[in-house]
Amino acid sequence: MGISFGSINSGLPKDIVQQIIEAEKIPIQQMEARKGKISDKKALVQQLTSLVENMRGEVLKNKNARSLRELAINTGDNNNVAVTADKNVADPGKYQLEVVQLAQKSSAISNGVEDKDKTYVGVGYIRAVLPNGEEKEIYVDEHSATLTGIAKLINGDSELGMRATVVNDGKDSDEPWRIMISMADTGDNNKVEFPYLYLVDGEVDLFFEQERPAQDAKVKLDGFEIEVPNNKVTDLIPGVTIDLKKAKPGEEINIEITEDIQKIGGKVSSLIDNINNVLKFIKDQNTLDEKTDTSRTLGGDLTLTTIESRIRSAIFTSIPTDAGPMRMGDLGVTFQRDGLLKLDQAKFEAALAKDYKSVTQTLTGKYTLEGGKTNGFIDLLDDTAKGLLSQPSGVLTTRKSGLQSQVNQIDRQIVNRQRHIQQKEEVLKAKFARLEETISKIQGQGAGLAGFAATPGVTQL
């Protein structure tokens, strides 16, 4: 009877290495999930940081009494004057203004010619005597002997301080084109002797037909006449600019500059809105139910508690003022049931109208006789924001750094795990390759023995 061997097989799946490696990757997937949750928290901290930064930006825009204030100007007459005030310089007050005469610049206009570009007015020169007494001459050659050419020559000489314009006056259909020359500046000190035109061999004679001398503006402020060199007056009232538009001799304009209570109220309202954005974020994060995934939110986080506590402290702190200690609640700022702030605009504006100084001291502090300054509500809020945002030890900065540190640690663990898996995969592949090779040899030897047993004359074992 011949010798026979059964089929030799490892019995292992073809993707055995892949299955082992996938099992080894499960901890990496768990680390990635944990990293995702931490990253979500870090994103929330960044969102909160942005809200605090916005709040501080609003604080910095109103950091002191000058930047907080706004001025309202009432003239009752926007046709004859336009009045603006620099809130950092100007003070409230009432003034009476009369515009007796507008400032004007020296100007002149020539006689008319038929065509601005073709009518040949001759060659020669233009002489001008400037306000400083200096004489200037401009040579006119045959290529510039038109109104347009002369205008280009005048405008091309910056030392003249003049501007030439060619105009169609619409009065004479046969000779409508004229050249008009004006000095750049107004006022008595800018009077000029208009250019003497010495031009020969022209088709027409060119001369200045009309002239208007320069003059100062004349105004009366509270009954006293004052001369100014131009129509934009900046030196009459400190911090106030008056644009004179039209002379109205004998007619007084009442200028009243007051604190703009509504605009200041709007600034405080915007500040409260920014504070509420922070408080609402905290409230939303702390609103938890059975479906809330606390591993991805900041609910109950000490950072939120710290921020809310500091903001509340600023709201409730008593501020010294000339009228005695005051709190923001005295100005119409209160906490609602939902934990957010509410500004009673009417109460705030009424307090501001009644005692502007004490209200602004509550907001921005006041200077003491010793030369120091007390902190107002806005100062306290600024200190709070700075403490939260400061580098490297601020509450928000520290929290964000801590979360980033956790992310970095997980990243390192993932890299190490991946390296370990890669090495293990290479080892397993080598082992199974050798196993397959060994099994293949055994199978080959079995097949040889089976063949040998089948040979005639060989007794089977």
TORKOL-4160 file (C-alpha; in steps of 0.2 Angstrom, whole numbers, padded with zeros to 4 digits, m for minus):
461
<pt num="1" X="0000" Y="0000" Z="0000"/>
<pt num="2" X="0008" Y="0017" Z="m0005"/>
<pt num="3" X="0011" Y="0032" Z="0007"/>
<pt num="4" X="m0001" Y="0047" Z="0005"/>
<pt num="5" X="m0001" Y="0065" Z="0013"/>
<pt num="6" X="m0016" Y="0076" Z="0015"/>
<pt num="7" X="m0015" Y="0094" Z="0010"/>
<pt num="8" X="m0004" Y="0105" Z="0021"/>
<pt num="9" X="m0012" Y="0123" Z="0024"/>
<pt num="10" X="m0010" Y="0137" Z="0037"/>
<pt num="11" X="m0029" Y="0139" Z="0038"/>
<pt num="12" X="m0026" Y="0158" Z="0041"/>
<pt num="13" X="m0036" Y="0172" Z="0031"/>
<pt num="14" X="m0027" Y="0180" Z="0017"/>
<pt num="15" X="m0029" Y="0198" Z="0025"/>
<pt num="16" X="m0023" Y="0192" Z="0043"/>
<pt num="17" X="m0010" Y="0205" Z="0044"/>
<pt num="18" X="m0022" Y="0219" Z="0039"/>
<pt num="19" X="m0035" Y="0213" Z="0052"/>
<pt num="20" X="m0022" Y="0213" Z="0065"/>
<pt num="21" X="m0016" Y="0231" Z="0060"/>
<pt num="22" X="m0034" Y="0237" Z="0060"/>
<pt num="23" X="m0036" Y="0231" Z="0078"/>
<pt num="24" X="m0020" Y="0240" Z="0083"/>
<pt num="25" X="m0027" Y="0256" Z="0076"/>
<pt num="26" X="m0042" Y="0256" Z="0087"/>
<pt num="27" X="m0033" Y="0266" Z="0101"/>
<pt num="28" X="m0028" Y="0279" Z="0088"/>
<pt num="29" X="m0046" Y="0281" Z="0083"/>
<pt num="30" X="m0050" Y="0284" Z="0101"/>
<pt num="31" X="m0036" Y="0297" Z="0103"/>
<pt num="32" X="m0043" Y="0306" Z="0088"/>
<pt num="33" X="m0060" Y="0306" Z="0095"/>
<pt num="34" X="m0053" Y="0313" Z="0111"/>
<pt num="35" X="m0043" Y="0326" Z="0102"/>
<pt num="36" X="m0059" Y="0331" Z="0092"/>
<pt num="37" X="m0068" Y="0335" Z="0108"/>
<pt num="38" X="m0054" Y="0345" Z="0115"/>
<pt num="39" X="m0052" Y="0354" Z="0099"/>
<pt num="40" X="m0071" Y="0358" Z="0100"/>
<pt num="41" X="m0068" Y="0366" Z="0118"/>
<pt num="42" X="m0053" Y="0375" Z="0111"/>
<pt num="43" X="m0064" Y="0383" Z="0097"/>
<pt num="44" X="m0077" Y="0388" Z="0110"/>
<pt num="45" X="m0063" Y="0396" Z="0121"/>
<pt num="46" X="m0057" Y="0406" Z="0105"/>
<pt num="47" X="m0075" Y="0411" Z="0102"/>
<pt num="48" X="m0076" Y="0418" Z="0119"/>
<pt num="49" X="m0060" Y="0426" Z="0118"/>
<pt num="50" X="m0066" Y="0435" Z="0102"/>
<pt num="51" X="m0081" Y="0441" Z="0112"/>
<pt num="52" X="m0071" Y="0448" Z="0126"/>
<pt num="53" X="m0059" Y="0456" Z="0113"/>
<pt num="54" X="m0074" Y="0465" Z="0105"/>
<pt num="55" X="m0080" Y="0470" Z="0122"/>
<pt num="56" X="m0063" Y="0478" Z="0126"/>
<pt num="57" X="m0063" Y="0486" Z="0109"/>
<pt num="58" X="m0079" Y="0495" Z="0113"/>
<pt num="59" X="m0071" Y="0500" Z="0130"/>
<pt num="60" X="m0056" Y="0507" Z="0123"/>
<pt num="61" X="m0066" Y="0518" Z="0111"/>
<pt num="62" X="m0074" Y="0526" Z="0127"/>
<pt num="63" X="m0059" Y="0525" Z="0139"/>
<pt num="64" X="m0060" Y="0543" Z="0145"/>
<pt num="65" X="m0072" Y="0557" Z="0147"/>
<pt num="66" X="m0066" Y="0565" Z="0131"/>
<pt num="67" X="m0067" Y="0550" Z="0120"/>
<pt num="68" X="m0084" Y="0546" Z="0128"/>
<pt num="69" X="m0092" Y="0563" Z="0125"/>
<pt num="70" X="m0101" Y="0568" Z="0109"/>
<pt num="71" X="m0106" Y="0586" Z="0105"/>
<pt num="72" X="m0122" Y="0592" Z="0097"/>
<pt num="73" X="m0122" Y="0608" Z="0087"/>
<pt num="74" X="m0137" Y="0619" Z="0083"/>
<pt num="75" X="m0136" Y="0634" Z="0072"/>
<pt num="76" X="m0154" Y="0635" Z="0065"/>
<pt num="77" X="m0146" Y="0640" Z="0049"/>
<pt num="78" X="m0137" Y="0627" Z="0038"/>
<pt num="79" X="m0137" Y="0638" Z="0022"/>
<pt num="80" X="m0126" Y="0652" Z="0028"/>
<pt num="81" X="m0114" Y="0643" Z="0039"/>
<pt num="82" X="m0108" Y="0625" Z="0043"/>
<pt num="83" X="m0101" Y="0622" Z="0060"/>
<pt num="84" X="m0091" Y="0607" Z="0067"/>
<pt num="85" X="m0083" Y="0604" Z="0083"/>
<pt num="86" X="m0068" Y="0593" Z="0089"/>
<pt num="87" X="m0075" Y="0585" Z="0104"/>
<pt num="88" X="m0058" Y="0583" Z="0112"/>
<pt num="89" X="m0055" Y="0602" Z="0112"/>
<pt num="90" X="m0072" Y="0611" Z="0111"/>
<pt num="91" X="m0083" Y="0615" Z="0126"/>
<pt num="92" X="m0102" Y="0618" Z="0127"/>
<pt num="93" X="m0107" Y="0636" Z="0125"/>
<pt num="94" X="m0118" Y="0648" Z="0116"/>
<pt num="95" X="m0112" Y="0661" Z="0103"/>
<pt num="96" X="m0119" Y="0674" Z="0091"/>
<pt num="97" X="m0111" Y="0675" Z="0074"/>
<pt num="98" X="m0114" Y="0688" Z="0060"/>
<pt num="99" X="m0107" Y="0685" Z="0043"/>
<pt num="100" X="m0103" Y="0702" Z="0037"/>
<pt num="101" X="m0092" Y="0698" Z="0022"/>
<pt num="102" X="m0085" Y="0682" Z="0014"/>
<pt num="103" X="m0067" Y="0681" Z="0010"/>
<pt num="104" X="m0062" Y="0681" Z="m0009"/>
<pt num="105" X="m0047" Y="0678" Z="m0019"/>
<pt num="106" X="m0040" Y="0689" Z="m0033"/>
<pt num="107" X="m0047" Y="0684" Z="m0050"/>
<pt num="108" X="m0049" Y="0691" Z="m0067"/>
<pt num="109" X="m0058" Y="0686" Z="m0084"/>
<pt num="110" X="m0053" Y="0691" Z="m0101"/>
<pt num="111" X="m0062" Y="0697" Z="m0116"/>
<pt num="112" X="m0070" Y="0684" Z="m0127"/>
<pt num="113" X="m0063" Y="0676" Z="m0143"/>
<pt num="114" X="m0071" Y="0664" Z="m0156"/>
<pt num="115" X="m0062" Y="0648" Z="m0153"/>
<pt num="116" X="m0052" Y="0643" Z="m0137"/>
<pt num="117" X="m0040" Y="0631" Z="m0147"/>
<pt num="118" X="m0039" Y="0640" Z="m0164"/>
<pt num="119" X="m0040" Y="0659" Z="m0162"/>
<pt num="120" X="m0022" Y="0665" Z="m0163"/>
<pt num="121" X="m0019" Y="0678" Z="m0149"/>
<pt num="122" X="m0001" Y="0682" Z="m0153"/>
<pt num="123" X="0016" Y="0679" Z="m0146"/>
<pt num="124" X="0025" Y="0688" Z="m0132"/>
<pt num="125" X="0024" Y="0687" Z="m0113"/>
<pt num="126" X="0014" Y="0687" Z="m0098"/>
<pt num="127" X="0020" Y="0697" Z="m0083"/>
<pt num="128" X="0013" Y="0694" Z="m0065"/>
<pt num="129" X="0017" Y="0703" Z="m0049"/>
<pt num="130" X="0015" Y="0691" Z="m0035"/>
<pt num="131" X="0008" Y="0695" Z="m0017"/>
<pt num="132" X="0026" Y="0695" Z="m0011"/>
<pt num="133" X="0031" Y="0708" Z="m0024"/>
<pt num="134" X="0041" Y="0697" Z="m0035"/>
<pt num="135" X="0038" Y="0698" Z="m0054"/>
<pt num="136" X="0036" Y="0683" Z="m0064"/>
<pt num="137" X="0036" Y="0682" Z="m0083"/>
<pt num="138" X="0030" Y="0668" Z="m0094"/>
<pt num="139" X="0035" Y="0667" Z="m0113"/>
<pt num="140" X="0021" Y="0664" Z="m0125"/>
<pt num="141" X="0027" Y="0656" Z="m0142"/>
<pt num="142" X="0017" Y="0653" Z="m0157"/>
<pt num="143" X="0013" Y="0635" Z="m0151"/>
<pt num="144" X="0005" Y="0642" Z="m0136"/>
<pt num="145" X="m0004" Y="0657" Z="m0143"/>
<pt num="146" X="m0022" Y="0652" Z="m0139"/>
<pt num="147" X="m0032" Y="0652" Z="m0124"/>
<pt num="148" X="m0030" Y="0634" Z="m0120"/>
<pt num="149" X="m0011" Y="0636" Z="m0123"/>
<pt num="150" X="m0009" Y="0651" Z="m0111"/>
<pt num="151" X="m0020" Y="0642" Z="m0098"/>
<pt num="152" X="m0007" Y="0627" Z="m0099"/>
<pt num="153" X="0007" Y="0639" Z="m0097"/>
<pt num="154" X="0000" Y="0647" Z="m0081"/>
<pt num="155" X="m0006" Y="0631" Z="m0074"/>
<pt num="156" X="0011" Y="0623" Z="m0077"/>
<pt num="157" X="0021" Y="0636" Z="m0067"/>
<pt num="158" X="0018" Y="0631" Z="m0048"/>
<pt num="159" X="0027" Y="0647" Z="m0042"/>
<pt num="160" X="0013" Y="0658" Z="m0049"/>
<pt num="161" X="0000" Y="0652" Z="m0036"/>
<pt num="162" X="m0013" Y="0654" Z="m0050"/>
<pt num="163" X="m0025" Y="0644" Z="m0058"/>
<pt num="164" X="m0031" Y="0647" Z="m0076"/>
<pt num="165" X="m0047" Y="0641" Z="m0083"/>
<pt num="166" X="m0055" Y="0643" Z="m0101"/>
<pt num="167" X="m0073" Y="0645" Z="m0100"/>
<pt num="168" X="m0088" Y="0648" Z="m0112"/>
<pt num="169" X="m0098" Y="0662" Z="m0104"/>
<pt num="170" X="m0113" Y="0659" Z="m0115"/>
<pt num="171" X="m0116" Y="0678" Z="m0117"/>
<pt num="172" X="m0109" Y="0680" Z="m0135"/>
<pt num="173" X="m0112" Y="0667" Z="m0148"/>
<pt num="174" X="m0098" Y="0675" Z="m0159"/>
<pt num="175" X="m0084" Y="0676" Z="m0146"/>
<pt num="176" X="m0089" Y="0665" Z="m0131"/>
<pt num="177" X="m0072" Y="0659" Z="m0125"/>
<pt num="178" X="m0063" Y="0668" Z="m0111"/>
<pt num="179" X="m0049" Y="0664" Z="m0100"/>
<pt num="180" X="m0051" Y="0666" Z="m0081"/>
<pt num="181" X="m0037" Y="0667" Z="m0069"/>
<pt num="182" X="m0038" Y="0666" Z="m0050"/>
<pt num="183" X="m0026" Y="0665" Z="m0036"/>
<pt num="184" X="m0026" Y="0650" Z="m0025"/>
<pt num="185" X="m0028" Y="0658" Z="m0008"/>
<pt num="186" X="m0041" Y="0671" Z="m0002"/>
<pt num="187" X="m0038" Y="0686" Z="0010"/>
<pt num="188" X="m0030" Y="0703" Z="0009"/>
<pt num="189" X="m0012" Y="0696" Z="0010"/>
<pt num="190" X="m0015" Y="0687" Z="m0006"/>
<pt num="191" X="m0019" Y="0702" Z="m0017"/>
<pt num="192" X="m0010" Y="0702" Z="m0034"/>
<pt num="193" X="m0008" Y="0713" Z="m0049"/>
<pt num="194" X="m0015" Y="0703" Z="m0063"/>
<pt num="195" X="m0004" Y="0697" Z="m0077"/>
<pt num="196" X="0000" Y="0710" Z="m0090"/>
<pt num="197" X="m0003" Y="0703" Z="m0107"/>
<pt num="198" X="0010" Y="0709" Z="m0120"/>
<pt num="199" X="0005" Y="0699" Z="m0135"/>
<pt num="200" X="0008" Y="0705" Z="m0154"/>
<pt num="201" X="0003" Y="0699" Z="m0171"/>
<pt num="202" X="m0013" Y="0691" Z="m0164"/>
<pt num="203" X="m0030" Y="0689" Z="m0174"/>
<pt num="204" X="m0038" Y="0698" Z="m0159"/>
<pt num="205" X="m0032" Y="0709" Z="m0144"/>
<pt num="206" X="m0032" Y="0699" Z="m0128"/>
<pt num="207" X="m0035" Y="0709" Z="m0112"/>
<pt num="208" X="m0043" Y="0707" Z="m0094"/>
<pt num="209" X="m0060" Y="0714" Z="m0095"/>
<pt num="210" X="m0065" Y="0712" Z="m0077"/>
<pt num="211" X="m0056" Y="0710" Z="m0061"/>
<pt num="212" X="m0060" Y="0706" Z="m0043"/>
<pt num="213" X="m0048" Y="0710" Z="m0029"/>
<pt num="214" X="m0044" Y="0698" Z="m0014"/>
<pt num="215" X="m0052" Y="0702" Z="0003"/>
<pt num="216" X="m0053" Y="0695" Z="0020"/>
<pt num="217" X="m0069" Y="0688" Z="0027"/>
<pt num="218" X="m0077" Y="0699" Z="0041"/>
<pt num="219" X="m0088" Y="0691" Z="0055"/>
<pt num="220" X="m0095" Y="0698" Z="0071"/>
<pt num="221" X="m0094" Y="0686" Z="0086"/>
<pt num="222" X="m0105" Y="0691" Z="0100"/>
<pt num="223" X="m0105" Y="0708" Z="0093"/>
<pt num="224" X="m0087" Y="0711" Z="0089"/>
<pt num="225" X="m0080" Y="0712" Z="0071"/>
<pt num="226" X="m0066" Y="0701" Z="0067"/>
<pt num="227" X="m0057" Y="0699" Z="0050"/>
<pt num="228" X="m0051" Y="0682" Z="0045"/>
<pt num="229" X="m0041" Y="0677" Z="0029"/>
<pt num="230" X="m0053" Y="0663" Z="0022"/>
<pt num="231" X="m0070" Y="0656" Z="0024"/>
<pt num="232" X="m0065" Y="0641" Z="0034"/>
<pt num="233" X="m0063" Y="0649" Z="0052"/>
<pt num="234" X="m0054" Y="0639" Z="0065"/>
<pt num="235" X="m0048" Y="0652" Z="0077"/>
<pt num="236" X="m0063" Y="0660" Z="0083"/>
<pt num="237" X="m0070" Y="0647" Z="0095"/>
<pt num="238" X="m0058" Y="0634" Z="0102"/>
<pt num="239" X="m0060" Y="0617" Z="0094"/>
<pt num="240" X="m0074" Y="0624" Z="0082"/>
<pt num="241" X="m0073" Y="0625" Z="0063"/>
<pt num="242" X="m0085" Y="0637" Z="0055"/>
<pt num="243" X="m0087" Y="0636" Z="0036"/>
<pt num="244" X="m0094" Y="0653" Z="0030"/>
<pt num="245" X="m0106" Y="0650" Z="0015"/>
<pt num="246" X="m0115" Y="0666" Z="0013"/>
<pt num="247" X="m0114" Y="0684" Z="0019"/>
<pt num="248" X="m0129" Y="0691" Z="0029"/>
<pt num="249" X="m0124" Y="0708" Z="0036"/>
<pt num="250" X="m0136" Y="0713" Z="0050"/>
<pt num="251" X="m0142" Y="0695" Z="0053"/>
<pt num="252" X="m0136" Y="0685" Z="0068"/>
<pt num="253" X="m0134" Y="0666" Z="0069"/>
<pt num="254" X="m0136" Y="0658" Z="0086"/>
<pt num="255" X="m0123" Y="0644" Z="0088"/>
<pt num="256" X="m0126" Y="0632" Z="0102"/>
<pt num="257" X="m0114" Y="0618" Z="0107"/>
<pt num="258" X="m0121" Y="0605" Z="0119"/>
<pt num="259" X="m0117" Y="0588" Z="0125"/>
<pt num="260" X="m0125" Y="0575" Z="0114"/>
<pt num="261" X="m0134" Y="0565" Z="0127"/>
<pt num="262" X="m0142" Y="0553" Z="0114"/>
<pt num="263" X="m0126" Y="0549" Z="0106"/>
<pt num="264" X="m0117" Y="0546" Z="0122"/>
<pt num="265" X="m0132" Y="0535" Z="0127"/>
<pt num="266" X="m0130" Y="0525" Z="0111"/>
<pt num="267" X="m0111" Y="0522" Z="0115"/>
<pt num="268" X="m0116" Y="0515" Z="0132"/>
<pt num="269" X="m0130" Y="0505" Z="0124"/>
<pt num="270" X="m0117" Y="0497" Z="0112"/>
<pt num="271" X="m0105" Y="0494" Z="0127"/>
<pt num="272" X="m0119" Y="0485" Z="0136"/>
<pt num="273" X="m0123" Y="0475" Z="0120"/>
<pt num="274" X="m0105" Y="0469" Z="0119"/>
<pt num="275" X="m0105" Y="0464" Z="0138"/>
<pt num="276" X="m0121" Y="0454" Z="0135"/>
<pt num="277" X="m0113" Y="0445" Z="0120"/>
<pt num="278" X="m0101" Y="0438" Z="0133"/>
<pt num="279" X="m0114" Y="0434" Z="0146"/>
<pt num="280" X="m0125" Y="0426" Z="0133"/>
<pt num="281" X="m0111" Y="0414" Z="0128"/>
<pt num="282" X="m0108" Y="0409" Z="0146"/>
<pt num="283" X="m0127" Y="0407" Z="0149"/>
<pt num="284" X="m0128" Y="0396" Z="0133"/>
<pt num="285" X="m0114" Y="0385" Z="0138"/>
<pt num="286" X="m0120" Y="0383" Z="0155"/>
<pt num="287" X="m0138" Y="0378" Z="0149"/>
<pt num="288" X="m0136" Y="0359" Z="0150"/>
<pt num="289" X="m0149" Y="0344" Z="0148"/>
<pt num="290" X="m0148" Y="0325" Z="0147"/>
<pt num="291" X="m0143" Y="0327" Z="0128"/>
<pt num="292" X="m0129" Y="0339" Z="0131"/>
<pt num="293" X="m0112" Y="0332" Z="0127"/>
<pt num="294" X="m0102" Y="0340" Z="0141"/>
<pt num="295" X="m0086" Y="0333" Z="0134"/>
<pt num="296" X="m0088" Y="0345" Z="0119"/>
<pt num="297" X="m0094" Y="0361" Z="0128"/>
<pt num="298" X="m0088" Y="0373" Z="0142"/>
<pt num="299" X="m0103" Y="0370" Z="0153"/>
<pt num="300" X="m0098" Y="0371" Z="0171"/>
<pt num="301" X="m0080" Y="0377" Z="0166"/>
<pt num="302" X="m0071" Y="0387" Z="0179"/>
<pt num="303" X="m0066" Y="0399" Z="0166"/>
<pt num="304" X="m0084" Y="0404" Z="0163"/>
<pt num="305" X="m0088" Y="0406" Z="0181"/>
<pt num="306" X="m0072" Y="0417" Z="0183"/>
<pt num="307" X="m0077" Y="0429" Z="0169"/>
<pt num="308" X="m0095" Y="0431" Z="0174"/>
<pt num="309" X="m0090" Y="0434" Z="0192"/>
<pt num="310" X="m0078" Y="0448" Z="0187"/>
<pt num="311" X="m0090" Y="0456" Z="0175"/>
<pt num="312" X="m0103" Y="0456" Z="0189"/>
<pt num="313" X="m0091" Y="0464" Z="0201"/>
<pt num="314" X="m0088" Y="0478" Z="0189"/>
<pt num="315" X="m0106" Y="0481" Z="0187"/>
<pt num="316" X="m0110" Y="0482" Z="0206"/>
<pt num="317" X="m0094" Y="0491" Z="0211"/>
<pt num="318" X="m0097" Y="0508" Z="0219"/>
<pt num="319" X="m0089" Y="0522" Z="0210"/>
<pt num="320" X="m0084" Y="0539" Z="0219"/>
<pt num="321" X="m0091" Y="0554" Z="0211"/>
<pt num="322" X="m0093" Y="0573" Z="0215"/>
<pt num="323" X="m0111" Y="0568" Z="0219"/>
<pt num="324" X="m0106" Y="0554" Z="0231"/>
<pt num="325" X="m0104" Y="0535" Z="0227"/>
<pt num="326" X="m0114" Y="0529" Z="0212"/>
<pt num="327" X="m0116" Y="0512" Z="0204"/>
<pt num="328" X="m0121" Y="0508" Z="0186"/>
<pt num="329" X="m0138" Y="0503" Z="0193"/>
<pt num="330" X="m0141" Y="0521" Z="0197"/>
<pt num="331" X="m0139" Y="0525" Z="0179"/>
<pt num="332" X="m0152" Y="0512" Z="0173"/>
<pt num="333" X="m0141" Y="0497" Z="0170"/>
<pt num="334" X="m0148" Y="0481" Z="0179"/>
<pt num="335" X="m0147" Y="0462" Z="0178"/>
<pt num="336" X="m0163" Y="0453" Z="0171"/>
<pt num="337" X="m0169" Y="0436" Z="0176"/>
<pt num="338" X="m0160" Y="0428" Z="0161"/>
<pt num="339" X="m0144" Y="0434" Z="0168"/>
<pt num="340" X="m0141" Y="0448" Z="0154"/>
<pt num="341" X="m0140" Y="0466" Z="0157"/>
<pt num="342" X="m0153" Y="0479" Z="0152"/>
<pt num="343" X="m0150" Y="0498" Z="0150"/>
<pt num="344" X="m0165" Y="0509" Z="0153"/>
<pt num="345" X="m0160" Y="0522" Z="0140"/>
<pt num="346" X="m0173" Y="0535" Z="0146"/>
<pt num="347" X="m0166" Y="0534" Z="0164"/>
<pt num="348" X="m0148" Y="0535" Z="0158"/>
<pt num="349" X="m0152" Y="0550" Z="0147"/>
<pt num="350" X="m0161" Y="0558" Z="0161"/>
<pt num="351" X="m0147" Y="0556" Z="0173"/>
<pt num="352" X="m0135" Y="0563" Z="0160"/>
<pt num="353" X="m0145" Y="0578" Z="0157"/>
<pt num="354" X="m0147" Y="0581" Z="0176"/>
<pt num="355" X="m0129" Y="0579" Z="0181"/>
<pt num="356" X="m0118" Y="0576" Z="0166"/>
<pt num="357" X="m0102" Y="0577" Z="0177"/>
<pt num="358" X="m0106" Y="0564" Z="0190"/>
<pt num="359" X="m0113" Y="0552" Z="0176"/>
<pt num="360" X="m0097" Y="0553" Z="0166"/>
<pt num="361" X="m0087" Y="0551" Z="0182"/>
<pt num="362" X="m0096" Y="0535" Z="0186"/>
<pt num="363" X="m0091" Y="0529" Z="0168"/>
<pt num="364" X="m0074" Y="0535" Z="0167"/>
<pt num="365" X="m0068" Y="0540" Z="0184"/>
<pt num="366" X="m0062" Y="0556" Z="0191"/>
<pt num="367" X="m0046" Y="0565" Z="0195"/>
<pt num="368" X="m0042" Y="0569" Z="0213"/>
<pt num="369" X="m0034" Y="0584" Z="0221"/>
<pt num="370" X="m0018" Y="0573" Z="0224"/>
<pt num="371" X="m0017" Y="0572" Z="0205"/>
<pt num="372" X="m0022" Y="0554" Z="0204"/>
<pt num="373" X="m0037" Y="0546" Z="0195"/>
<pt num="374" X="m0051" Y="0535" Z="0202"/>
<pt num="375" X="m0057" Y="0520" Z="0192"/>
<pt num="376" X="m0074" Y="0522" Z="0183"/>
<pt num="377" X="m0085" Y="0507" Z="0177"/>
<pt num="378" X="m0076" Y="0507" Z="0160"/>
<pt num="379" X="m0059" Y="0507" Z="0169"/>
<pt num="380" X="m0065" Y="0492" Z="0179"/>
<pt num="381" X="m0071" Y="0483" Z="0163"/>
<pt num="382" X="m0055" Y="0487" Z="0154"/>
<pt num="383" X="m0045" Y="0479" Z="0169"/>
<pt num="384" X="m0056" Y="0464" Z="0168"/>
<pt num="385" X="m0054" Y="0462" Z="0150"/>
<pt num="386" X="m0035" Y="0464" Z="0151"/>
<pt num="387" X="m0034" Y="0451" Z="0165"/>
<pt num="388" X="m0043" Y="0439" Z="0154"/>
<pt num="389" X="m0033" Y="0442" Z="0138"/>
<pt num="390" X="m0016" Y="0445" Z="0145"/>
<pt num="391" X="m0001" Y="0435" Z="0139"/>
<pt num="392" X="0004" Y="0423" Z="0145"/>
<pt num="393" X="m0006" Y="0422" Z="0162"/>
<pt num="394" X="m0023" Y="0428" Z="0157"/>
<pt num="395" X="m0038" Y="0417" Z="0161"/>
<pt num="396" X="m0043" Y="0414" Z="0143"/>
<pt num="397" X="m0025" Y="0413" Z="0137"/>
<pt num="398" X="m0021" Y="0400" Z="0150"/>
<pt num="399" X="m0036" Y="0390" Z="0146"/>
<pt num="400" X="m0033" Y="0390" Z="0128"/>
<pt num="401" X="m0014" Y="0385" Z="0130"/>
<pt num="402" X="m0020" Y="0371" Z="0142"/>
<pt num="403" X="m0031" Y="0364" Z="0129"/>
<pt num="404" X="m0018" Y="0366" Z="0115"/>
<pt num="405" X="m0006" Y="0357" Z="0126"/>
<pt num="406" X="m0018" Y="0342" Z="0127"/>
<pt num="407" X="m0020" Y="0342" Z="0109"/>
<pt num="408" X="m0001" Y="0342" Z="0106"/>
<pt num="409" X="0001" Y="0328" Z="0118"/>
<pt num="410" X="m0012" Y="0317" Z="0109"/>
<pt num="411" X="m0004" Y="0321" Z="0093"/>
<pt num="412" X="0013" Y="0315" Z="0100"/>
<pt num="413" X="0004" Y="0299" Z="0106"/>
<pt num="414" X="m0004" Y="0296" Z="0089"/>
<pt num="415" X="0013" Y="0298" Z="0080"/>
<pt num="416" X="0021" Y="0286" Z="0092"/>
<pt num="417" X="0007" Y="0274" Z="0090"/>
<pt num="418" X="0008" Y="0275" Z="0071"/>
<pt num="419" X="0026" Y="0272" Z="0072"/>
<pt num="420" X="0024" Y="0256" Z="0083"/>
<pt num="421" X="0010" Y="0250" Z="0071"/>
<pt num="422" X="0021" Y="0252" Z="0056"/>
<pt num="423" X="0035" Y="0243" Z="0064"/>
<pt num="424" X="0023" Y="0229" Z="0069"/>
<pt num="425" X="0016" Y="0228" Z="0052"/>
<pt num="426" X="0033" Y="0225" Z="0044"/>
<pt num="427" X="0037" Y="0212" Z="0057"/>
<pt num="428" X="0021" Y="0203" Z="0054"/>
<pt num="429" X="0022" Y="0203" Z="0036"/>
<pt num="430" X="0040" Y="0196" Z="0037"/>
<pt num="431" X="0034" Y="0182" Z="0049"/>
<pt num="432" X="0019" Y="0177" Z="0038"/>
<pt num="433" X="0030" Y="0177" Z="0023"/>
<pt num="434" X="0042" Y="0165" Z="0031"/>
<pt num="435" X="0027" Y="0155" Z="0037"/>
<pt num="436" X="0020" Y="0154" Z="0020"/>
<pt num="437" X="0037" Y="0149" Z="0013"/>
<pt num="438" X="0039" Y="0135" Z="0026"/>
<pt num="439" X="0021" Y="0129" Z="0022"/>
<pt num="440" X="0024" Y="0129" Z="0004"/>
<pt num="441" X="0040" Y="0119" Z="0006"/>
<pt num="442" X="0031" Y="0106" Z="0017"/>
<pt num="443" X="0017" Y="0105" Z="0004"/>
<pt num="444" X="0030" Y="0102" Z="m0009"/>
<pt num="445" X="0039" Y="0089" Z="0001"/>
<pt num="446" X="0022" Y="0080" Z="0004"/>
<pt num="447" X="0018" Y="0080" Z="m0014"/>
<pt num="448" X="0035" Y="0072" Z="m0018"/>
<pt num="449" X="0032" Y="0058" Z="m0006"/>
<pt num="450" X="0015" Y="0055" Z="m0012"/>
<pt num="451" X="0022" Y="0053" Z="m0030"/>
<pt num="452" X="0036" Y="0042" Z="m0024"/>
<pt num="453" X="0023" Y="0031" Z="m0015"/>
<pt num="454" X="0013" Y="0030" Z="m0031"/>
<pt num="455" X="0028" Y="0023" Z="m0041"/>
<pt num="456" X="0026" Y="0004" Z="m0045"/>
<pt num="457" X="0036" Y="m0008" Z="m0035"/>
<pt num="458" X="0036" Y="0003" Z="m0020"/>
<pt num="459" X="0027" Y="m0004" Z="m0005"/>
<pt num="460" X="0016" Y="0008" Z="0003"/>
<pt num="461" X="0019" Y="0011" Z="0021"/>
